[in-house]
Amino acid sequence: FKQEKRLLITVPNFLAAQYIESLLWRTPSDSFMPHVVADTPTTEWIAITMQDQLNVNQASRLLNLCPTPSALYQQVNEIFELYDETHPEKVELSKQRLQFYQSKGLVVKMERMNP
């Protein structure tokens, strides 16, 4: 947000959208991140959507919280994915997303978070 780049957050369902929206209202604690939940075009800088075919806010960055690769990969400059190692099935889904992006010729940078 501080870099003045639009962010699109894709989620698998409405419950996930509500959860992410609640986080954006609370974090950071001294303010909130202006955002909208939208499945149609919007001018908001941060949009949460269940729409995987339309970049609803013309974002240059995508945070994909869905278990499958994003169909929007050609419409953004950067994609952020979570490499989930909490369960063998989630590890497999993470690997599949990574392989998909690599098969499309995208440069993939992985950074591990230290707990």
C-alpha positions, -999 to 999 in steps of 0.1 A, spaced: 0 0 0 28 24 9 44 17 -25 13 29 -42 7 -3 -61 -27 -19 -62 -32 -53 -46 -57 -79 -55 -64 -107 -30 -81 -138 -44 -99 -161 -20 -117 -194 -25 -150 -184 -9 -170 -158 9 -161 -170 43 -124 -165 35 -132 -130 21 -149 -121 53 -119 -133 73 -93 -114 53 -115 -83 54 -117 -85 92 -79 -87 93 -75 -56 71 -98 -37 95 -77 -46 125 -41 -45 111 -22 -23 116 -37 -17 150 -34 21 148 -53 24 115 -68 2 88 -60 -7 53 -87 8 29 -101 -21 9 -133 -36 -6 -147 -70 -12 -157 -70 -49 -164 -93 -77 -170 -64 -102 -147 -36 -112 -136 -12 -85 -112 17 -81 -101 6 -46 -63 1 -41 -69 -32 -23 -96 -56 -34 -106 -90 -20 -123 -111 -46 -136 -146 -53 -134 -137 -90 -104 -155 -106 -111 -144 -142 -111 -106 -137 -86 -82 -122 -113 -62 -105 -91 -33 -94 -65 -35 -122 -38 -44 -96 -2 -50 -105 2 -74 -75 -18 -105 -66 -20 -123 -33 -35 -157 -42 -50 -174 -12 -67 -200 -33 -56 -237 -34 -51 -235 -72 -29 -213 -94 -44 -180 -104 -58 -176 -139 -48 -139 -135 -11 -146 -137 -7 -128 -171 -26 -97 -158 -2 -88 -129 35 -81 -124 39 -100 -91 21 -129 -76 24 -138 -39 16 -174 -29 17 -191 4 38 -223 4 18 -242 30 37 -270 48 11 -276 75 -3 -308 59 9 -332 32 -21 -323 10 -14 -286 13 23 -292 5 12 -309 -27 -11 -281 -37 17 -256 -31 40 -277 -53 14 -278 -80 9 -240 -80 47 -235 -82 50 -260 -111 22 -243 -129 38 -209 -128 72 -223 -138 56 -241 -167 43 -207 -179 79 -193 -179 74 -172 -148 104 -164 -125 96 -178 -91 113 -165 -60 107 -184 -28 114 -171 6 109 -192 37 95 -175 68 112 -183 101 87 -191 128 
